[in-house]
């Protein structure tokens, strides 16, 4: 289970973003290593999911069903990746765009 945070960090959660970003390379390496034995490794990316873990976060959330359904579809169709919500799809699409500085404190 990866995350939108694999690609987009939030100022309050830099460690979380770093840990999720660090999970993508081993997910891809395992996918490649296990392909020959026909083991499917799927990277599932989502923004906040409405669970006990995220209950304290004041942000839009998707349901666990919104993650589970496309994940099961990916398993059935040998897809390598699930982008479970619109925010995650937009973030992935923006990866090839130039970076833009966000407004912040004067340096």
PyMOL commands that set and color helices and strands:
alter all, ss='L'
color gray80, all
select helices_A, chain A and resi 4-6+11-37+64-77+86-94
alter helices_A, ss='H'
color red, helices_A
select strands_A, chain A and resi 43-45+81-83
alter strands_A, ss='S'
color yellow, strands_A
deselect
rebuild
show_as cartoon
